[in-house]
Amino acid sequence: MLLARLLNPVVTTGAFDIIDADGRAHHVGKGTPTLALRLHDKAVQRDLVINPRLRFGEAYMDGRLSIDGGTMYDFLDVLCSGPENVQGVLGTIQEALGPMLRLAQQHNPLKRSRKNVAHHYDLSREFFALFLDRDMQYSCAYFPTPETSLDDAQEAKKRHIASKLLLRPGMRVLDIGCGWGGMALYLARTTGADVTGITLSTEQLAVARERAARSGLSDRVRFELRDYRLMEGTFDRIVSVGMFEHVGKPHYDAFFAKVRALLADDGVALLHAIGRSDGPGATNPWMRKYIFPGGYSPALSEVIPAVEKAGLWNTDMEILRLHYAETLRHWRERFLAHWDEAKAMYDERFCRMWELYLAGSEIAFRYQGHMVFQVQLARSAKAVPMTRDYMINAERALLHPTPVAVPQPVDNEPRRHAS
């Protein structure tokens, strides 16, 4: 079997069988297999050789292949945990052209950006609540210890980011890609900041506004349905968590130019985003088609030139390596535990799609060079202290916060917010 012969040299840390449509077993790897990839029709054998990175996911969604003896994650773990590049072995001509095609794939004008965001983020809040933490944080958590719970790790992530922003009561903050509002509400509640959050998801906007009203923070936190390119005004701080992956390489110069234009002269920005450690690449075609159309996780060599071109200081950088792998493990386990509820909301094919998305993403962070970077930016070299001690001190203080005194307007004029 051609597929087995192609895979056999790169599967070095385990073994599995491929059961073809005629019921014949083909051994892949070394040792005694505990898993089997079962192909349910002859056409899928051809599809997996011609265009595996797209057709594998489609076949799993459609029930044309299945995993015996374990889960999808178990199979991907055996397939991808070795030192060899499985993707390189199973590449196609179309995928080899990926870096050249990505300018078109990542072209995200305003109308297309809204459509791409709606594809993923306008799924119901009840669905995301099945597997996210209590604060609905849909980005990489921060695990101080391997035993840290998902809820505590997401709270630690917000503290970690806030510690890099040097916030004071009354500061004007812009949250680009605010999700369901958790970060904006946290910053206002713990630091007394005045926060504007923007999103392109109507579902997220509705949830964020409801949460602000329930928390009594509507006077200091507002949420808008707006693209970052349409923002005006000046902000003391800018934060963006898990949004940059949707900007697209052709728009990096414009993104950082806009950050600079919106940032006060002594302002500070913090960008938290997924990246890749092995240089520029292309988005997996199945992920691009079904999960994140227009999305791309960049190499830092693609990001930093745009930062420099915008005239911004890169005042600090941190690489979070396995934190997202652990986050995705929690999400995957929670999702599988609530499979029936998700199926009732959507259908079986949708559930298989999300299982593969969560499992494949976890594998990418464990074995395939994906990571998260946090870049602190400023217009002035004097905007932040010369040493990083202030981050540690701020993070410790936020762990045991005291009530924040919020400055009030000194006259009877309504407060004016940048918009």
Secondary structure, 3 states (H helix, E strand, C coil): CHHHHHHCCCCCCCEEEEECCCCCEEEEECCCCCEEEEECCHHHHHHHHHCHHHHHHHHHHCCCEEEECCCHHHHHHHHHCCCCCHHHHCCCHHHHCHHHHHHHHCCCCHHHHHHHHHHHHCCCHHHHHCCCCCCCCCCCCCCCCCCCCHHHHHHHHHHHHHHCCCCCCCCEEEEECCCCCHHHHHHHHHHCCEEEEEECCHHHHHHHHHHHHHHCCCCCEEEEECCHHHCCCCEEEEEEECCHHHCCHHHHHHHHHHHHHHEEEEEEEEEEEEEECCCCCCCCHHHHHHCCCCCCCCEHHHHHHHHHHCCCEEEEEEEECCHHHHHHHHHHHHHHHCHHHHHHHCCHHHHHHHHHHHHHHHHHHHHCCEEEEEEEEECCCCCCCCCCHHHHHHHHHHHCCCCCCCCCCCCCCCCCCCC
